[in-house]
Amino acid sequence: MTTARVSDTKAGAPSIADVQPHRWALASWARGYRRLARPVTVTRHVRRFCRPLTIEGAEHLQRLQNPALIIANHASHFDTPVVLSLLPNHIYNRTAIVAAADRMYRERLKGMWYSLRYNAFPITRGGGSEALSYSQWLLQNGWSLLIFPEGRRTRTGELLPFHPGPAILALSQKVPILPIYIDGTAHVLPPGTKQCRPASVRVRVGEPLWFEEGTTIAEVKQAMEDAVAMLAGRFTPRPPVGTTELALAQQREPAGVS
C-alpha cells in the first residue's frame, strides 16, 4: 500500500502525517452510509448550487459497467459531487475517488470525513507507478475510479495536460475510460474560496473509450485529452504520437501558435 507523506498544519498534530488509504471506507457500514446519505451529501448539495444543471449524454452512464475509469476536467472542488450526482446506483455504490494527498488529506479528521463521504483515497502527486498500487487493487476487485487526469484545478478554464496515470491504469487493468466535461463549477466554488454560490453548470458525457492490445500509454493519454477536448468543443486534430509533426506542434504551443 502506498504511503503519502504530507505536512499536517493542525496545532498539536505531528509535523508529518503518514496518510494511507482508509480501507474501512470499503466496509459494508461505510458503503451503507453513503447510500443512505447520498440524497443529502450529494444530490441536494448539487441541486442547491447548480442552477440549472444541464446534462448531455447521460445514456452513456446508464450503459457503463464496473470496473471503469471515469475521467473529467478539473476546475473546482465542486466537480466531485457533480460527477457523483450523475452516476447510476450500480456505479455510484462501487466508485472510489482519487484525491491529492497534499490537498485533501493534510488534516487527519478532514481526510477521514472525505473518505467516508465520497469513498475518496489519497494518492501522492508525482509518486510514480507505486502511487497507483491501490488504484490497481480497486480496479482488480471490481471498483470504478473517478479521477481528474489534469492533477490540479485549472485557473484559466483551459484544459491542462493530462498525467499518464489513468492511461497506465486503463491499459494494465483493461478497463474502459468514460470521458466527462464539466463547465460552470468554477463559478460555484472558485479555486481559493470556501463558500459555494449558485451558478449554471453544464455536463457532457462521452462514449466509453476502449483500447486494443498494443496501444501505448502516450496514445491512450492523447485519446483521453482529445475526448474531453471534443466534449468541451475545443478539439483540434493533432498529429499521431511519436511523429515529427506532433513534436513541432508541441513546440509551437507555448508561443501561442496553433
C-alpha positions in Angstrom: 0.0 0.0 0.0 1.3 3.4 -0.9 2.0 5.8 2.0 1.8 9.6 1.3 3.9 11.8 3.5 2.2 15.2 3.8 2.5 18.2 6.1 -0.1 18.5 8.9 -0.7 22.1 9.9 -3.1 21.4 12.7 -1.9 22.8 16.1 -0.6 20.0 18.3 -0.5 17.5 15.4 2.7 15.8 14.2 4.5 17.8 11.6 4.5 14.9 9.2 1.5 12.6 8.8 1.6 9.1 7.2 -1.5 9.1 5.0 -2.8 5.7 3.8 -6.0 4.8 2.0 -8.8 4.2 4.6 -9.7 0.7 3.7 -12.6 0.9 6.2 -14.3 3.2 3.6 -15.0 0.0 1.6 -16.7 -1.8 4.6 -20.4 -2.5 4.4 -21.3 0.0 7.1 -19.4 2.8 5.2 -21.0 1.9 1.9 -24.4 1.8 3.6 -23.8 5.3 5.0 -23.0 6.7 1.5 -26.1 5.1 0.0 -28.4 6.5 2.7 -26.7 9.9 2.9 -26.5 10.4 -0.9 -29.7 12.4 -1.2 -28.3 15.0 1.3 -24.5 14.9 0.8 -24.6 14.7 -3.0 -28.0 15.2 -4.6 -29.4 18.0 -2.5 -26.0 19.7 -2.4 -25.7 19.8 -6.2 -29.3 20.9 -6.8 -28.8 23.7 -4.3 -25.9 25.3 -6.2 -26.2 24.0 -9.8 -29.0 26.2 -11.2 -29.6 24.8 -13.6 -27.7 21.6 -14.1 -27.8 20.5 -17.8 -26.6 17.0 -18.7 -25.9 15.7 -22.2 -25.0 12.1 -22.9 -26.5 10.6 -19.7 -27.2 7.4 -21.6 -23.5 6.5 -21.7 -23.6 6.4 -17.9 -26.5 4.1 -17.8 -24.8 1.5 -20.0 -21.5 1.7 -18.1 -20.5 -1.3 -16.0 -17.9 -1.8 -13.2 -15.0 -1.6 -13.2 -14.2 1.5 -15.2 -12.2 4.8 -15.1 -14.4 7.9 -15.1 -12.3 10.9 -16.0 -13.3 14.6 -16.0 -11.7 18.0 -16.4 -11.0 19.8 -13.2 -11.9 23.4 -12.4 -13.3 23.2 -8.9 -13.6 21.0 -5.8 -17.3 21.0 -6.7 -16.5 18.8 -9.7 -16.6 15.7 -7.4 -20.2 16.0 -6.1 -21.4 17.0 -9.6 -20.0 13.8 -11.2 -21.2 11.6 -8.3 -24.7 13.1 -8.7 -24.8 11.7 -12.3 -23.8 8.2 -11.6 -26.4 5.4 -11.6 -26.7 3.5 -8.4 -24.8 0.4 -9.6 -21.8 2.6 -10.5 -22.1 5.1 -7.5 -22.1 2.3 -5.0 -18.8 0.9 -6.2 -16.9 4.1 -7.2 -13.8 5.4 -5.3 -12.4 8.9 -5.8 -8.7 9.6 -6.4 -7.7 12.6 -4.3 -4.4 14.5 -3.9 -2.8 13.6 -0.6 -1.2 17.0 -0.2 -4.5 18.8 -0.7 -7.4 16.8 0.7 -5.5 14.8 3.4 -3.4 17.4 5.1 -5.7 17.2 8.2 -6.5 13.7 9.6 -10.1 14.3 10.5 -11.0 16.1 7.3 -9.3 13.3 5.3 -11.3 10.7 7.2 -14.5 12.6 6.6 -13.7 12.9 2.9 -13.1 9.1 2.7 -16.4 8.4 4.4 -18.5 10.9 2.5 -17.1 10.2 -1.0 -15.1 6.9 -0.7 -12.0 9.0 -1.5 -8.4 7.9 -1.0 -5.1 9.8 -1.1 -2.6 9.5 -3.9 0.8 11.1 -4.0 1.3 13.5 -6.9 4.4 12.5 -8.8 4.6 9.3 -6.9 5.2 7.2 -10.0 3.9 3.6 -10.5 4.0 2.9 -6.8 1.3 5.6 -6.2 -1.0 3.6 -8.5 -0.9 0.3 -6.5 -4.1 0.9 -4.5 -5.9 2.2 -7.6 -4.9 -1.1 -9.4 -6.2 -3.1 -6.5 -9.5 -1.4 -6.5 -10.0 -2.0 -10.3 -9.0 -5.6 -9.9 -11.7 -6.0 -7.3 -14.5 -4.5 -9.3 -14.4 -0.9 -8.2 -14.6 2.0 -10.6 -12.5 5.1 -10.1 -13.3 8.8 -10.6 -10.0 10.6 -11.4 -9.1 14.1 -12.7 -6.2 13.5 -15.1 -5.0 17.1 -15.1 -3.9 16.6 -11.5 -4.9 20.1 -10.4 -7.6 22.7 -11.0 -7.3 25.0 -13.9 -7.2 28.6 -13.1 -7.9 29.9 -16.6 -10.6 27.5 -17.8 -8.3 25.9 -20.3 -7.7 22.2 -20.2 -4.3 21.3 -18.7 -2.1 18.4 -20.0 -3.2 15.1 -18.6 -0.9 12.9 -16.4 -0.2 9.4 -17.6 -1.6 7.6 -14.6 -5.1 7.0 -15.9 -3.7 5.7 -19.2 -1.4 3.3 -17.3 -4.4 2.0 -15.2 -6.6 1.6 -18.3 -4.0 -0.4 -20.2 -2.8 -2.5 -17.2 -6.3 -3.4 -16.0 -8.1 -3.5 -19.4 -10.9 -1.2 -18.3 -12.9 1.4 -20.3 -12.5 5.1 -19.8 -15.6 7.3 -19.6 -14.8 10.9 -20.5 -16.8 13.8 -19.0 -16.5 17.6 -19.5 -17.9 19.9 -16.8 -18.5 23.6 -17.4 -19.5 26.1 -14.7 -18.3 24.7 -11.4 -15.6 27.3 -11.2 -18.4 29.8 -10.7 -20.0 27.6 -8.0 -16.8 27.2 -6.0 -13.8 29.0 -7.5 -10.3 27.9 -6.6 -9.1 29.7 -3.4 -12.6 30.1 -2.0 -14.6 28.1 0.6 -18.2 29.4 0.0 -20.4 28.0 -2.7 -22.7 30.1 -4.7 -25.4 29.2 -7.3 -24.4 29.1 -10.9 -25.3 27.4 -14.2 -23.5 24.1 -14.7 -23.3 22.0 -17.9 -22.0 18.5 -18.2 -21.3 16.5 -21.3 -20.7 12.7 -21.1 -18.9 10.9 -23.9 -18.9 7.4 -25.1 -16.6 4.9 -23.2 -13.1 4.5 -24.7 -11.7 1.0 -25.2 -8.1 0.3 -26.2 -6.7 -2.6 -28.0 -3.7 -4.7 -27.0 -0.6 -2.9 -28.1 -1.9 0.6 -27.6 0.8 2.8 -26.0 0.5 4.9 -22.9 1.1 8.0 -24.9 -1.7 7.1 -27.4 -4.2 6.5 -24.6 -3.2 9.8 -22.9 -3.7 11.7 -26.1 -7.0 9.9 -26.8 -8.3 11.0 -23.3 -7.2 14.6 -23.9 -8.9 14.6 -27.3 -12.1 13.1 -26.0 -12.5 15.7 -23.2 -11.5 18.5 -25.6 -14.1 17.3 -28.1 -16.8 17.4 -25.4 -15.6 20.9 -24.5 -15.9 22.0 -28.1 -12.2 22.7 -28.2 -10.9 19.7 -30.2 -8.1 20.4 -32.7 -6.8 17.3 -34.6 -3.3 16.5 -33.6 -0.6 14.5 -35.5 -0.1 10.9 -34.3 2.0 10.3 -31.2 5.7 9.9 -31.9 5.8 11.9 -35.1 7.9 14.9 -36.0 4.7 16.8 -36.8 3.5 16.3 -33.2 6.8 17.4 -31.7 6.8 20.6 -33.9 3.2 21.3 -32.8 4.0 21.0 -29.2 7.0 23.4 -29.6 4.7 26.0 -31.2 2.0 25.8 -28.4 3.9 27.8 -25.7 4.4 30.5 -28.3 0.7 30.7 -28.9 0.8 29.3 -32.4 -2.0 26.8 -33.1 
